[in-house]
Amino acid sequence: MDSLIQMCDLKGQYLKIKKEIDLSIQEVIDSSAFIKGKEVSLFQDELAKYLGVKHVVGCANGTDALQIALMALGLKPGDEVITPDFTFIATVEVVALLGMVPVIIDVDPDTFTIDPQKLEKAITPRTKAIIPVHLFGQCANMEEIVSIAKKHNIYIIEDVAQATGTNYIYKNGTIAKAGSIGDIGTTSFFPSKNLGCFGDGGALFTNNDALAEELRSISNHGMKIRYYHDIIGVNSRLDTIQAAVLRVKLKYLNEYNSNRVMAADKYDNLLGNCNKLITPKRASWSSHIFHQYTLQLVDGNRAELIKYLSEKGIPSMIYYPVPLHAQKAFELYQVKAFNKNFPVSDKLCESVFSLPMHTELTKDVQKYICDTILNFLH
Ligand SMILES: *Cc1c(COP(=O)(O)O)cnc(C)c1O
């Protein structure tokens, strides 16, 4: 291969829409409304329409979105929040920072998302919220999670950072966008996410008018009226240039996501017959927009495989090498690891690896990647 293979090709994606993006950014510079310019509210409205939710509130990043959601629900120090063990740390970090108790539970072996069977057993009278993460582009089993949450009167915050645009499919066939089902959805526009901006950005979604008011106020220093601070909030805004970029990219989101699905299908075809690998399973209750294409190596040396790929010019990543319950950072915090027993996430952390996945992948590159893997494993 003569051209460089990348995990995520943001430059190639940009070049295809360069004119539109450059114009959109230039308009913001010309107006100089860098904070709370009109593009922010236009983008919020457009994303709300796309997701089928009443309110979208922009913020500075996906981690802030999670924090603002917990604050808006009025959760207090000591409250327990249930989260999955196998995910990026942000989901649990904010729970601990706010003095709440993260209750970490194991995940489903097929979808790597929170396991509803383990969920109910982890609920105590102090449980106030569940944060399912729609990992790698696929929804957690929301119908079961919602029914458990309703029974116990618990809030749901959906972490949609890796699944903007994913469809949740109800048993009766009804479809809803990821993030529109729980009390609040949170997302990140980190550049490599399925809908990414040119820096940091994030948003919260809700159908609840009162909650939307709280989200807007908390993300803006706890103000509803300027310089009148009713509560302690944070400074977390989506800036106008990022909103301008996102307005353009939102128009292409469905196309971007279907490019990823086509690339995943191609990987499945090329690697699906290798009995040393498990290709990603697809849930009956969700579409999969492949934020990551993550395989499990069931027979072979993962470190050696990754080294071999790297020597052949093929990048790969381990999302995630350490389960959250074993992260050193949490030793100082009160983390309730239900059962202290995480067979699924422990095994995943030892066996998973992710291949290049983005909107610009070509069949030739994928063929080369897969041939190289099979050559190593055979
Ligand atoms: C990226 C990510 C976040 C955090 O988003 P930032 O914008 O980087 O703060 C949170 N949760 C998950 C699952 C993510 O993948």
The ligand as a Tripos MOL2 file, in Angstrom:
@<TRIPOS>MOLECULE
LIG
   15    15     1     0     0
SMALL
NO_CHARGES

@<TRIPOS>ATOM
      1 C1        -16.0760   10.3280   23.4780 C.3       1 LIG1
      2 C2        -16.9400    9.8140   24.5560 C.ar      1 LIG1
      3 C3        -17.3230   10.6210   25.6470 C.ar      1 LIG1
      4 C4        -16.7120   11.9660   25.9400 C.3       1 LIG1
      5 O1        -16.8000   12.9010   24.9500 O.3       1 LIG1
      6 P1        -15.8060   14.1710   24.9490 P.3       1 LIG1
      7 O2        -16.4210   15.0900   23.9580 O.co2     1 LIG1
      8 O3        -14.4640   13.6720   24.5450 O.co2     1 LIG1
      9 O4        -15.8090   14.7450   26.3260 O.co2     1 LIG1
     10 C5        -18.2220   10.1050   26.5570 C.ar      1 LIG1
     11 N1        -18.7110    8.8700   26.4360 N.ar      1 LIG1
     12 C6        -18.3490    8.0570   25.4220 C.ar      1 LIG1
     13 C7        -18.9420    6.6900   25.3250 C.3       1 LIG1
     14 C8        -17.4380    8.4980   24.4550 C.ar      1 LIG1
     15 O5        -17.0820    7.6870   23.4600 O.3       1 LIG1
@<TRIPOS>BOND
     1     1     2 1
     2     2     3 ar
     3     2    14 ar
     4     3     4 1
     5     3    10 ar
     6     4     5 1
     7     5     6 1
     8     6     7 2
     9     6     8 1
    10     6     9 1
    11    10    11 ar
    12    11    12 ar
    13    12    13 1
    14    12    14 ar
    15    14    15 1
@<TRIPOS>SUBSTRUCTURE
     1 LIG1         1 GROUP 0 **** ****
